[in-house]
Amino acid sequence: MNTSAKRALIPLGIFLALAALLFYGLQLDPRKIPSPLIDKPAPEFSLSDLKDPNQTLTRDILIGQVSLVNVWASWCPSCRQEHSELMRIAREYGVQVIGFNWKDTRPEALQMLQRYGDPYTVSLYDPDNQAGIDWGVYGAPETFIVDAEGIIRHKRVGPIDAQVWAEEIQPIVEQYRKGKS
């Protein structure tokens, strides 16, 4: 095979390699993105309370009981989709649900809570992604399970519905409520 024939095969080789990568990527579940924060302390933060801008909230709110830290925004359709399930979880299971209002405006976020109810014990307000970067947030909704010692045990990307709660989130919450690590 001469040199010009070999050069002609290079684009074909590149195309086949890219096609293989694309095929592999299509097989992956985008919700199963590993977080480097699993089994590590939740990042420090100092953010204002969504409802009370004069109150500063820190990582200390995560110490003492298992918490769901739910990243949400009023502009997020999937957040509205999961909202009623979060209301049910907070009401029926007594789980501390911490809101992490992300890249939102305070008036619109408060309007959403007023309209649909407020499942959150408290909501952090992070309009500029100040703390979101440290938490590895890249979209909403995302939910972190944080144990009573402030260690992140699980991250869920995407909305929570009854099935996700029963099969994925609740077993982990119960495991850490019982003090198992």
N, C-alpha and C positions, 0 to 999 in steps of 0.2 A: 504494500500500500504506500503510495507516495505521500509526500508532505502535505500537499494541498488537500488530499482526501482526509488525512488525519485532522487537519484544521477544520474541515467541514463537519466533522463529528463532535467537535467541542460544544457548539450550541445545543446539539441533541443531548449530549451528556448533562449539560447544565439544566436543560428543560426536564429531563427525567429525574434529576436530583430534586429539583423544586417540586415536581409533581408528587414525588414520594413524600416530601416534607408536608405538603398540603394534605395528602391522603392521611398521613399519621395525625396531623393536627385536627382533622375533622373527627377523629375517633375519640378525642379527649373531651372530658366534661369541664366546661369553663367554670363551674361552681366548685371544682375541686382544685383550687389553686392553693398550694401549701403556703402557710404563713411562717416566717421565721420567728414569730413571737410566741408560738405554741410552747407551753411549759416554761415560759419566762415571765417575769413580773410585768404587769401592765405598765406602759410608759407613763412617766410623770406628765401632768398637765396642770394648767392653771387657766380655767375658762370661766366666763360668766355664766350664771344661771339664765336660761332662756326667759323665764318669767320675771326674774329679778336681776336686772343688769348690775346692781350694786353688790350682789353676792358672788363671791369667787368660789368655784368648786375645784377641788384637787383630787388626786388619786385616792385620798383617804376615804371617799364615799364608797369605794369598792372593798374596803376591809370590813370583815365581820360576818358577811353572808355571801352566798353565791349570787352572782348578778348576771343578767343578760344586758350587755351594752349594745344597744340597737342604733346603728347609723341610719339616719333618715333625713328627708327634706320634703318640703311642701310641693316642690316641683316634680317629685318622683312618683310616677304612676304605680310602680311596684310597692312603694312604701304605703300608699293608700290601700293597695290590695291586701297587704298583710296587717293593716292597722287593727281590724276587728279581731284578728287572732291574738294579737298582742294584748288587746283589752281583755279577752277571755283568759289568757294565760295569767295576767296580773291578778285578775279577779278570782279565778278558780284555783290557782296553784300557789298563790302568795309569793311568787318569785319577784325579787327586786328587779325591775326593768328600768335601766338607766337610758334615757334618750341621749343621743349624740347628734344634735341638729347640725348638719354639715352643708356648707356652701349655700346658705339660705338667707333670707331676710327675716328679721325678727317679727315684723307684722304679719307676714304670710305664714310663718311657722305657727305663731300663736292663733291665727285664724283657723288653721287646719285642726289644731288641738281643740279649739272651741267647737268646731263643726262636727268632728268625728269622735271626740272624747280624748282623754289623756291617760294612757296606760302607764306613763312614766312616773317613777318616784320623784325624779328630778331630770331635767334636760340640760345637758351641756350645750353651749352655743359656740359654734366654731365656723363663722361665716367665711373666714379666709384660709381655711385648711391648716391653721396653726398647729393643732394637735393631730389632725387627721393624717398628716405625713408620718408622724412618729408611730401611729397605729397601723400604718400600711393600708389605709383606706384609699380605694381607687374608684369606688362607686357606691351607690345606695340602691337597695338596702344591704347592709352587712350586719351580722350579729356575732358578738364575741361572748363566750361563756367565760366568766372570771370567777375563780374560786374564792373562798372566804379570806385567803391570805393575799389576794390580789394577783394571782397567777393566771394568765390566759390559758385556758384548757382546750378551747375549740373556736374555730372561726367558720361561720356560715356566710357564703356569698349568695345573695338572692333572697326572695321573700320567704317568710315562714307561713305555712298553712297548717291545718290540723294534722296532716300526715307527716310533715317535716317535724312538727313538734313531737308527735308520739314516737316516731322512729329514730330521729336523729338528736334532737335537742333535749327532750325530757330525760332520756336515760343518762345523759352526761350530767345534767343538773342534779338528778337524784343521786348519782354516784358521788358527787362532791358535797352534796348536802349531808351525806352520811359520813363524810370525813375521809373517804378513800382517795388516795392519790395515784 
